[in-house]
Amino acid sequence: MLRNDSLRNIALTPELHDYLLAQGRMAPDPLLAELEERTRQGIPDQAHMVVAPEEAALLTFLVRLLRPRRVVEVGTFTGSSALCLARGLPPGGSLLTCDVSAEWTGLAQEFWKRGGVDDRIELRLGPAAETLRALPAEPHVDLAFIDADKPGYVDYWEELVPRMVPGGLILVDNTLFSGQVIDPFPGEKAAAVHAFNEHARRDERVELVMLPVADGLTLARRS
């Protein structure tokens, strides 16, 4: 396929990233900033998993735009993405989020309560694939967000796609994986993301685009 090199995405310098956030009216969010700092203090080697500011704003924006009634999240961590998703829910909307860590999600629950969204969020602890399999089999999910262990992505996808309503949206995070998805000898996690990307690309049940948001964000619309 021919490519016009002049249309490549430009590299974001810190200054340009600040400009991007300002132009999107993504004002500093004190609650998300405090959650990120608490995560950094308590789990310093995993703090990079907190959702990026531009992605956080996009999650809330998409939920407000689409007005989903039923949202499912795979991978809660310390709750930043769930907080953003729940903030955008319409009246009566709900978010089911699943994780395996009581420690990490304990911090999440504190911040959901402080953010006034805890009544919209149901947390289920346990292997996410089992949680998804226990959901009703018929299409009933309007929006899903996958951001968990990378080797599990294909399994989560396969559990979610049949449960999405027609026109439902699946968001999948980290699909560029710091650029390692095109390495000739990727590590285990990058290889798992690459395999997922190929799996999703070939799935004729969805329309799919990948965006260079944060660490790569794939959007898939259920046909």
C-alpha positions as CSV (number, residue, x, y, z in Angstrom):
1,M,0.0,0.0,0.0
2,L,1.3,3.4,-0.9
3,R,2.0,5.8,2.0
4,N,2.4,9.5,2.0
5,D,5.2,10.1,4.5
6,S,4.0,13.7,5.0
7,L,0.8,12.3,6.6
8,R,2.6,10.4,9.4
9,N,1.7,11.3,13.0
10,I,4.2,13.7,14.4
11,A,6.2,12.9,17.6
12,L,4.7,14.5,20.7
13,T,7.2,16.5,22.6
14,P,6.3,17.4,26.2
15,E,5.5,20.9,25.1
16,L,3.3,19.7,22.2
17,H,1.6,17.2,24.5
18,D,0.7,20.0,27.0
19,Y,-0.7,22.0,24.0
20,L,-2.8,18.9,22.9
21,L,-4.3,18.6,26.4
22,A,-5.0,22.3,26.6
23,Q,-6.6,22.5,23.2
24,G,-8.9,19.5,24.1
25,R,-9.9,21.4,27.3
26,M,-8.4,18.6,29.3
27,A,-7.9,20.7,32.4
28,P,-5.8,19.1,35.2
29,D,-8.1,16.7,37.1
30,P,-7.2,16.9,40.8
31,L,-8.8,13.6,41.7
32,L,-7.2,11.6,38.8
33,A,-3.8,13.3,39.6
34,E,-4.1,12.3,43.3
35,L,-5.0,8.8,42.3
36,E,-2.0,8.6,40.0
37,E,0.3,9.8,42.8
38,R,-1.2,7.4,45.3
39,T,-0.7,4.6,42.8
40,R,2.9,5.7,42.2
41,Q,3.6,5.7,45.9
42,G,2.0,2.3,46.6
43,I,2.8,0.4,43.4
44,P,5.7,2.3,41.8
45,D,6.7,-0.4,39.3
46,Q,3.1,-0.5,38.0
47,A,2.1,3.2,38.0
48,H,2.5,3.4,34.3
49,M,-0.8,1.5,34.0
50,V,-2.8,4.5,35.1
51,V,-4.7,5.8,32.1
52,A,-3.1,8.7,30.3
53,P,-4.8,12.1,30.5
54,E,-5.8,12.3,26.9
55,E,-7.2,8.8,27.0
56,A,-9.0,9.5,30.2
57,A,-10.8,12.4,28.6
58,L,-11.6,10.3,25.5
59,L,-13.2,7.6,27.6
60,T,-15.5,10.0,29.3
61,F,-16.2,11.8,26.0
62,L,-17.1,8.5,24.2
63,V,-19.4,7.4,27.0
64,R,-21.2,10.7,27.0
65,L,-21.5,10.6,23.2
66,L,-22.8,7.0,23.0
67,R,-24.8,7.0,26.2
68,P,-24.4,3.3,26.9
69,R,-26.6,1.6,29.5
70,R,-24.3,-1.3,30.1
71,V,-20.5,-1.0,30.2
72,V,-18.0,-3.7,30.9
73,E,-14.3,-3.1,31.8
74,V,-11.7,-5.8,31.9
75,G,-8.8,-4.7,34.1
76,T,-9.6,-2.3,36.9
77,F,-6.1,-1.7,38.4
78,T,-6.5,1.3,40.8
79,G,-9.6,2.5,39.1
80,S,-8.7,5.5,36.9
81,S,-10.3,4.3,33.7
82,A,-13.4,3.1,35.6
83,L,-13.7,6.5,37.2
84,C,-13.6,8.1,33.7
85,L,-16.1,5.6,32.2
86,A,-18.5,6.0,35.1
87,R,-18.4,9.8,34.9
88,G,-19.9,9.7,31.5
89,L,-22.7,7.3,32.1
90,P,-26.3,8.4,31.5
91,P,-28.9,8.1,34.2
92,G,-29.5,4.4,34.9
93,G,-26.2,3.3,33.2
94,S,-23.9,0.9,35.0
95,L,-20.3,-0.3,34.8
96,L,-19.1,-3.8,35.6
97,T,-15.4,-3.9,36.1
98,C,-13.3,-7.0,36.9
99,D,-9.9,-7.6,38.3
100,V,-8.0,-10.1,40.4
101,S,-6.4,-7.7,43.0
102,A,-8.3,-6.8,46.1
103,E,-5.4,-4.5,47.1
104,W,-5.4,-2.4,43.9
105,T,-9.1,-2.2,43.6
106,G,-9.4,-1.2,47.3
107,L,-7.7,2.1,46.3
108,A,-10.0,2.3,43.3
109,Q,-13.1,2.0,45.5
110,E,-11.9,4.8,47.7
111,F,-11.6,7.2,44.7
112,W,-14.9,6.1,43.1
113,K,-16.6,7.1,46.3
114,R,-14.8,10.4,46.4
115,G,-15.7,11.0,42.8
116,G,-19.4,10.3,43.4
117,V,-19.6,7.4,41.0
118,D,-19.4,4.3,43.3
119,D,-23.1,3.7,43.0
120,R,-22.7,3.1,39.2
121,I,-19.8,0.6,39.5
122,E,-20.0,-3.1,40.3
123,L,-16.6,-4.7,41.0
124,R,-16.1,-8.4,40.6
125,L,-12.9,-10.0,41.8
126,G,-11.6,-13.1,40.0
127,P,-10.2,-14.2,36.7
128,A,-11.8,-11.9,34.1
129,A,-12.5,-14.7,31.6
130,E,-14.6,-16.5,34.2
131,T,-16.4,-13.3,35.0
132,L,-17.2,-12.7,31.4
133,R,-18.4,-16.2,30.8
134,A,-20.8,-15.8,33.7
135,L,-22.6,-12.9,31.9
136,P,-25.7,-13.5,29.9
137,A,-24.8,-15.0,26.6
138,E,-27.1,-12.8,24.5
139,P,-26.1,-9.3,23.2
140,H,-26.5,-6.8,26.0
141,V,-23.2,-4.9,26.4
142,D,-23.2,-1.4,24.8
143,L,-19.5,-0.6,25.4
144,A,-16.5,-2.5,26.7
145,F,-13.0,-1.5,27.6
146,I,-10.1,-4.1,27.6
147,D,-7.0,-3.1,29.5
148,A,-5.7,-6.1,31.4
149,D,-3.1,-8.9,31.1
150,K,-2.0,-9.0,27.4
151,P,-1.9,-12.8,26.9
152,G,-5.6,-12.8,27.9
153,Y,-6.7,-10.2,25.3
154,V,-7.9,-12.8,22.7
155,D,-10.0,-14.7,25.3
156,Y,-11.6,-11.5,26.6
157,W,-12.3,-10.4,23.0
158,E,-14.0,-13.7,22.2
159,E,-16.1,-13.5,25.3
160,L,-17.2,-9.9,24.7
161,V,-17.8,-9.8,20.9
162,P,-20.9,-12.1,21.0
163,R,-22.3,-10.1,24.0
164,M,-22.1,-6.7,22.3
165,V,-25.3,-5.2,20.9
166,P,-25.3,-4.3,17.2
167,G,-23.4,-1.0,17.0
168,G,-21.7,-1.6,20.4
169,L,-18.2,-0.4,20.9
170,I,-15.2,-2.3,22.2
171,L,-12.1,-0.3,23.2
172,V,-8.8,-2.1,23.6
173,D,-5.8,-0.4,25.2
174,N,-2.0,-0.7,24.6
175,T,-2.4,-2.1,21.1
176,L,0.8,-0.4,20.0
177,F,2.7,-1.5,23.1
178,S,5.4,1.2,23.0
179,G,6.1,0.2,19.3
180,Q,7.2,-3.3,20.3
181,V,4.4,-4.9,18.3
182,I,6.5,-4.5,15.1
183,D,9.8,-5.7,16.7
184,P,11.2,-8.8,14.9
185,F,11.8,-10.5,18.3
186,P,9.2,-9.1,20.7
187,G,8.9,-10.0,24.3
188,E,6.0,-12.2,25.6
189,K,3.6,-9.3,26.2
190,A,4.3,-7.5,22.9
191,A,4.0,-10.8,21.0
192,A,0.6,-11.4,22.7
193,V,-0.6,-7.9,21.7
194,H,0.6,-8.4,18.1
195,A,-1.3,-11.7,18.0
196,F,-4.4,-10.0,19.4
197,N,-4.1,-7.2,16.8
198,E,-4.0,-9.8,14.0
199,H,-6.9,-11.7,15.5
200,A,-9.1,-8.6,15.8
201,R,-8.1,-7.3,12.3
202,R,-9.4,-10.6,10.8
203,D,-12.6,-10.6,12.8
204,E,-15.5,-9.9,10.3
205,R,-18.0,-9.4,13.1
206,V,-16.6,-5.9,13.7
207,E,-15.5,-2.7,12.0
208,L,-12.1,-1.7,13.4
209,V,-9.7,1.3,13.6
210,M,-6.5,1.7,15.6
211,L,-5.6,5.1,16.9
212,P,-2.2,6.4,18.1
213,V,-3.7,7.6,21.4
214,A,-1.4,7.1,24.4
215,D,0.0,3.6,23.9
216,G,-2.4,2.7,21.1
217,L,-6.1,2.4,21.3
218,T,-8.2,0.1,19.1
219,L,-11.9,0.9,18.5
220,A,-14.1,-1.9,17.2
221,R,-17.8,-1.5,16.3
222,R,-19.9,-4.6,16.4
223,S,-21.6,-5.1,13.1
